[in-house]
């Protein structure tokens, strides 16, 4: 498992990671793996993990590393990830970065790039308020969104520096028409030697 494209998307809630993950997965021919979608599916199906995850999600907290790491590790071992993957929503903490590197090292591979989507806070809050209305999501109320943004700033934003130090960071403006954002990401990845 030494070739293929292995990416992750990082950015605040509402920056458009889910939309871009699907588009980039299709572009590179790799599965887009969203930990948030996996958690929501488990919540909907009322699995044991879903019940545990729901209490954290409804409060705007991140699901604990141990649950998240196990879920991601199992997912990356599936056959469709043999030629690469795109992670959306993982890693969110320094401990998760270390866990991911360990998973990939065990498979004799490594991450190709970390794409950071940047977006203005008020734009993000408005996007997520609209998503709550459109999708009926309990984790998108304005208070919960603002709390999630502060949790992101505290716990996840420092990872940007880690990826930058490792030469993996590709920063892209996440505001604008969806097609333009996708084109920006692909252009930046190509310039970074990822194709």
PADRENDO-467630 format. One record per residue (C-alpha): residue in three letters; chain; x, y, z. Coordinates in steps of 0.001 Angstrom, whole numbers, plus 500000, padded with zeros to 6 digits. Layout:
BEGIN
<rec code="ALA" unit="A" X="X" Y="Y" Z="Z"/>
...
***
This chain:
BEGIN
<rec code="UNK" unit="A" X="500000" Y="500000" Z="500000"/>
<rec code="UNK" unit="A" X="502614" Y="502521" Z="498950"/>
<rec code="UNK" unit="A" X="500933" Y="504465" Z="496107"/>
<rec code="UNK" unit="A" X="497662" Y="506344" Z="495741"/>
<rec code="UNK" unit="A" X="496562" Y="509677" Z="497162"/>
<rec code="UNK" unit="A" X="496082" Y="510169" Z="500904"/>
<rec code="UNK" unit="A" X="494596" Y="513503" Z="501916"/>
<rec code="UNK" unit="A" X="492802" Y="515130" Z="504771"/>
<rec code="UNK" unit="A" X="490669" Y="518255" Z="505015"/>
<rec code="UNK" unit="A" X="490964" Y="520562" Z="507996"/>
<rec code="UNK" unit="A" X="488978" Y="523691" Z="508745"/>
<rec code="UNK" unit="A" X="486266" Y="525032" Z="511023"/>
<rec code="UNK" unit="A" X="482778" Y="523520" Z="511104"/>
<rec code="UNK" unit="A" X="480820" Y="524931" Z="508167"/>
<rec code="UNK" unit="A" X="483866" Y="525699" Z="505996"/>
<rec code="UNK" unit="A" X="482572" Y="523341" Z="503298"/>
<rec code="UNK" unit="A" X="484720" Y="520293" Z="504068"/>
<rec code="UNK" unit="A" X="481950" Y="517774" Z="503419"/>
<rec code="UNK" unit="A" X="481065" Y="519235" Z="500024"/>
<rec code="UNK" unit="A" X="484694" Y="519475" Z="498938"/>
<rec code="UNK" unit="A" X="485529" Y="516007" Z="500302"/>
<rec code="UNK" unit="A" X="482951" Y="514400" Z="497995"/>
<rec code="UNK" unit="A" X="484197" Y="516364" Z="494986"/>
<rec code="UNK" unit="A" X="487892" Y="515689" Z="495700"/>
<rec code="UNK" unit="A" X="487208" Y="512009" Z="496351"/>
<rec code="UNK" unit="A" X="485592" Y="511766" Z="492920"/>
<rec code="UNK" unit="A" X="488432" Y="513770" Z="491302"/>
<rec code="UNK" unit="A" X="491166" Y="511535" Z="492744"/>
<rec code="UNK" unit="A" X="489152" Y="508291" Z="492625"/>
<rec code="UNK" unit="A" X="489424" Y="507725" Z="496385"/>
<rec code="UNK" unit="A" X="486797" Y="507327" Z="499107"/>
<rec code="UNK" unit="A" X="485888" Y="510464" Z="501071"/>
<rec code="UNK" unit="A" X="485629" Y="509391" Z="504700"/>
<rec code="UNK" unit="A" X="483683" Y="511683" Z="507042"/>
<rec code="UNK" unit="A" X="483863" Y="510806" Z="510714"/>
<rec code="UNK" unit="A" X="480887" Y="513123" Z="511269"/>
<rec code="UNK" unit="A" X="478752" Y="511128" Z="508819"/>
<rec code="UNK" unit="A" X="479813" Y="507865" Z="510446"/>
<rec code="UNK" unit="A" X="478895" Y="509225" Z="513893"/>
<rec code="UNK" unit="A" X="475530" Y="510565" Z="512647"/>
<rec code="UNK" unit="A" X="474754" Y="507204" Z="511007"/>
<rec code="UNK" unit="A" X="475482" Y="505449" Z="514297"/>
<rec code="UNK" unit="A" X="473305" Y="507972" Z="516179"/>
<rec code="UNK" unit="A" X="470450" Y="507440" Z="513709"/>
<rec code="UNK" unit="A" X="470739" Y="503650" Z="514050"/>
<rec code="UNK" unit="A" X="471050" Y="503961" Z="517850"/>
<rec code="UNK" unit="A" X="474173" Y="501804" Z="518010"/>
<rec code="UNK" unit="A" X="476257" Y="501714" Z="521179"/>
<rec code="UNK" unit="A" X="478818" Y="504066" Z="519593"/>
<rec code="UNK" unit="A" X="475975" Y="506282" Z="518399"/>
<rec code="UNK" unit="A" X="474528" Y="506642" Z="521890"/>
<rec code="UNK" unit="A" X="477972" Y="507524" Z="523261"/>
<rec code="UNK" unit="A" X="478709" Y="509925" Z="520424"/>
<rec code="UNK" unit="A" X="475303" Y="511678" Z="520566"/>
<rec code="UNK" unit="A" X="475839" Y="513185" Z="524016"/>
<rec code="UNK" unit="A" X="479100" Y="514776" Z="522841"/>
<rec code="UNK" unit="A" X="477727" Y="515898" Z="519470"/>
<rec code="UNK" unit="A" X="474596" Y="517517" Z="520934"/>
<rec code="UNK" unit="A" X="476804" Y="519530" Z="523316"/>
<rec code="UNK" unit="A" X="479106" Y="520577" Z="520468"/>
<rec code="UNK" unit="A" X="482007" Y="518560" Z="521892"/>
<rec code="UNK" unit="A" X="484299" Y="516295" Z="519905"/>
<rec code="UNK" unit="A" X="483830" Y="512551" Z="520287"/>
<rec code="UNK" unit="A" X="486749" Y="511222" Z="522430"/>
<rec code="UNK" unit="A" X="489960" Y="510200" Z="520651"/>
<rec code="UNK" unit="A" X="489762" Y="506527" Z="521627"/>
<rec code="UNK" unit="A" X="486352" Y="506012" Z="519954"/>
<rec code="UNK" unit="A" X="487325" Y="508068" Z="516928"/>
<rec code="UNK" unit="A" X="490725" Y="506400" Z="516408"/>
<rec code="UNK" unit="A" X="489229" Y="502903" Z="516504"/>
<rec code="UNK" unit="A" X="486543" Y="503859" Z="514004"/>
<rec code="UNK" unit="A" X="489026" Y="505473" Z="511589"/>
<rec code="UNK" unit="A" X="491511" Y="502614" Z="511849"/>
<rec code="UNK" unit="A" X="488827" Y="500058" Z="510986"/>
<rec code="UNK" unit="A" X="487675" Y="502207" Z="508054"/>
<rec code="UNK" unit="A" X="491180" Y="502660" Z="506605"/>
<rec code="UNK" unit="A" X="491688" Y="498876" Z="506581"/>
<rec code="UNK" unit="A" X="488780" Y="498403" Z="504163"/>
<rec code="UNK" unit="A" X="489608" Y="497446" Z="500575"/>
<rec code="UNK" unit="A" X="488425" Y="500704" Z="498996"/>
<rec code="UNK" unit="A" X="491165" Y="502596" Z="500902"/>
<rec code="UNK" unit="A" X="494007" Y="500484" Z="499460"/>
<rec code="UNK" unit="A" X="494708" Y="503105" Z="496768"/>
<rec code="UNK" unit="A" X="494144" Y="506147" Z="498963"/>
<rec code="UNK" unit="A" X="491509" Y="508095" Z="500852"/>
<rec code="UNK" unit="A" X="490414" Y="511558" Z="501902"/>
<rec code="UNK" unit="A" X="489656" Y="512144" Z="505584"/>
<rec code="UNK" unit="A" X="487097" Y="514816" Z="506504"/>
<rec code="UNK" unit="A" X="486882" Y="515660" Z="510204"/>
<rec code="UNK" unit="A" X="489905" Y="513655" Z="511337"/>
<rec code="UNK" unit="A" X="492380" Y="514158" Z="512905"/>
<rec code="UNK" unit="A" X="491137" Y="516889" Z="515249"/>
<rec code="UNK" unit="A" X="493746" Y="516663" Z="518013"/>
<rec code="UNK" unit="A" X="497509" Y="516157" Z="518279"/>
<rec code="UNK" unit="A" X="496890" Y="512681" Z="519726"/>
<rec code="UNK" unit="A" X="494784" Y="511809" Z="516668"/>
<rec code="UNK" unit="A" X="497584" Y="513026" Z="514353"/>
<rec code="UNK" unit="A" X="499966" Y="510646" Z="516129"/>
<rec code="UNK" unit="A" X="497418" Y="507819" Z="515917"/>
<rec code="UNK" unit="A" X="496893" Y="508429" Z="512169"/>
<rec code="UNK" unit="A" X="500633" Y="508461" Z="511493"/>
<rec code="UNK" unit="A" X="500910" Y="505167" Z="513379"/>
<rec code="UNK" unit="A" X="498080" Y="503616" Z="511342"/>
<rec code="UNK" unit="A" X="499679" Y="504701" Z="508060"/>
<rec code="UNK" unit="A" X="503190" Y="503637" Z="509111"/>
<rec code="UNK" unit="A" X="501806" Y="500175" Z="509912"/>
<rec code="UNK" unit="A" X="500625" Y="500075" Z="506269"/>
<rec code="UNK" unit="A" X="503994" Y="501389" Z="504985"/>
<rec code="UNK" unit="A" X="502489" Y="504646" Z="503729"/>
<rec code="UNK" unit="A" X="502014" Y="508268" Z="504746"/>
<rec code="UNK" unit="A" X="499796" Y="511310" Z="504248"/>
<rec code="UNK" unit="A" X="500309" Y="513286" Z="501008"/>
<rec code="UNK" unit="A" X="498715" Y="516592" Z="502055"/>
<rec code="UNK" unit="A" X="496518" Y="518350" Z="504599"/>
<rec code="UNK" unit="A" X="494151" Y="520797" Z="502891"/>
<rec code="UNK" unit="A" X="493095" Y="523679" Z="505137"/>
<rec code="UNK" unit="A" X="489845" Y="525415" Z="504173"/>
<rec code="UNK" unit="A" X="489673" Y="528898" Z="505678"/>
<rec code="UNK" unit="A" X="486384" Y="530731" Z="506200"/>
<rec code="UNK" unit="A" X="485131" Y="533815" Z="508072"/>
<rec code="UNK" unit="A" X="483391" Y="532959" Z="511373"/>
<rec code="UNK" unit="A" X="480162" Y="534839" Z="510586"/>
<rec code="UNK" unit="A" X="479921" Y="533197" Z="507153"/>
<rec code="UNK" unit="A" X="480323" Y="529803" Z="508846"/>
<rec code="UNK" unit="A" X="477673" Y="530552" Z="511508"/>
<rec code="UNK" unit="A" X="475197" Y="531619" Z="508811"/>
<rec code="UNK" unit="A" X="475954" Y="528523" Z="506680"/>
<rec code="UNK" unit="A" X="475410" Y="526192" Z="509629"/>
<rec code="UNK" unit="A" X="472215" Y="527947" Z="510764"/>
<rec code="UNK" unit="A" X="470848" Y="527390" Z="507250"/>
<rec code="UNK" unit="A" X="472020" Y="523752" Z="507280"/>
<rec code="UNK" unit="A" X="470182" Y="523222" Z="510593"/>
<rec code="UNK" unit="A" X="466978" Y="524481" Z="508986"/>
<rec code="UNK" unit="A" X="467477" Y="522500" Z="505759"/>
<rec code="UNK" unit="A" X="468535" Y="519221" Z="507383"/>
<rec code="UNK" unit="A" X="466925" Y="519456" Z="510827"/>
<rec code="UNK" unit="A" X="470263" Y="518909" Z="512562"/>
<rec code="UNK" unit="A" X="470274" Y="519335" Z="516345"/>
<rec code="UNK" unit="A" X="474054" Y="519937" Z="516309"/>
<rec code="UNK" unit="A" X="473722" Y="523129" Z="514212"/>
<rec code="UNK" unit="A" X="471936" Y="525566" Z="516582"/>
<rec code="UNK" unit="A" X="473742" Y="528930" Z="516780"/>
<rec code="UNK" unit="A" X="474913" Y="528388" Z="520387"/>
<rec code="UNK" unit="A" X="476235" Y="524912" Z="519574"/>
<rec code="UNK" unit="A" X="477887" Y="526189" Z="516370"/>
<rec code="UNK" unit="A" X="479687" Y="528992" Z="518202"/>
<rec code="UNK" unit="A" X="480819" Y="526515" Z="520858"/>
<rec code="UNK" unit="A" X="482062" Y="524116" Z="518162"/>
<rec code="UNK" unit="A" X="484024" Y="526973" Z="516581"/>
<rec code="UNK" unit="A" X="485694" Y="527748" Z="519919"/>
<rec code="UNK" unit="A" X="486479" Y="524044" Z="520448"/>
<rec code="UNK" unit="A" X="487964" Y="523992" Z="516920"/>
<rec code="UNK" unit="A" X="490100" Y="527065" Z="517613"/>
<rec code="UNK" unit="A" X="491365" Y="525561" Z="520867"/>
<rec code="UNK" unit="A" X="491940" Y="521927" Z="519885"/>
<rec code="UNK" unit="A" X="492173" Y="521604" Z="516104"/>
<rec code="UNK" unit="A" X="493587" Y="524867" Z="514771"/>
<rec code="UNK" unit="A" X="497006" Y="524118" Z="516391"/>
<rec code="UNK" unit="A" X="497270" Y="521086" Z="514065"/>
<rec code="UNK" unit="A" X="497627" Y="523504" Z="511156"/>
<rec code="UNK" unit="A" X="501076" Y="524422" Z="512478"/>
<rec code="UNK" unit="A" X="501979" Y="520714" Z="512833"/>
<rec code="UNK" unit="A" X="501065" Y="520016" Z="509195"/>
<rec code="UNK" unit="A" X="502857" Y="523177" Z="508058"/>
<rec code="UNK" unit="A" X="506050" Y="522103" Z="509855"/>
<rec code="UNK" unit="A" X="505838" Y="518706" Z="508137"/>
<rec code="UNK" unit="A" X="505481" Y="520306" Z="504708"/>
<rec code="UNK" unit="A" X="501983" Y="518872" Z="504222"/>
<rec code="UNK" unit="A" X="499794" Y="521982" Z="504538"/>
<rec code="UNK" unit="A" X="497913" Y="523397" Z="501526"/>
<rec code="UNK" unit="A" X="495750" Y="526415" Z="502492"/>
<rec code="UNK" unit="A" X="492731" Y="527356" Z="500355"/>
<rec code="UNK" unit="A" X="490041" Y="530046" Z="500691"/>
<rec code="UNK" unit="A" X="486790" Y="528184" Z="501415"/>
<rec code="UNK" unit="A" X="484482" Y="531071" Z="500464"/>
<rec code="UNK" unit="A" X="482998" Y="531352" Z="496978"/>
<rec code="UNK" unit="A" X="481237" Y="529199" Z="494375"/>
<rec code="UNK" unit="A" X="481704" Y="525466" Z="495034"/>
<rec code="UNK" unit="A" X="483295" Y="524772" Z="491630"/>
<rec code="UNK" unit="A" X="485823" Y="527564" Z="492106"/>
<rec code="UNK" unit="A" X="486819" Y="526256" Z="495544"/>
<rec code="UNK" unit="A" X="487319" Y="522749" Z="494126"/>
<rec code="UNK" unit="A" X="489438" Y="524170" Z="491286"/>
<rec code="UNK" unit="A" X="491528" Y="526134" Z="493811"/>
<rec code="UNK" unit="A" X="492155" Y="523011" Z="495897"/>
<rec code="UNK" unit="A" X="493120" Y="520858" Z="492892"/>
<rec code="UNK" unit="A" X="495440" Y="523588" Z="491570"/>
<rec code="UNK" unit="A" X="497157" Y="523966" Z="494957"/>
<rec code="UNK" unit="A" X="497531" Y="520180" Z="495340"/>
<rec code="UNK" unit="A" X="498955" Y="519876" Z="491816"/>
<rec code="UNK" unit="A" X="501439" Y="522674" Z="492601"/>
<rec code="UNK" unit="A" X="502410" Y="520725" Z="495756"/>
<rec code="UNK" unit="A" X="503083" Y="517591" Z="493661"/>
<rec code="UNK" unit="A" X="499901" Y="515720" Z="494651"/>
<rec code="UNK" unit="A" X="497993" Y="514285" Z="491682"/>
***
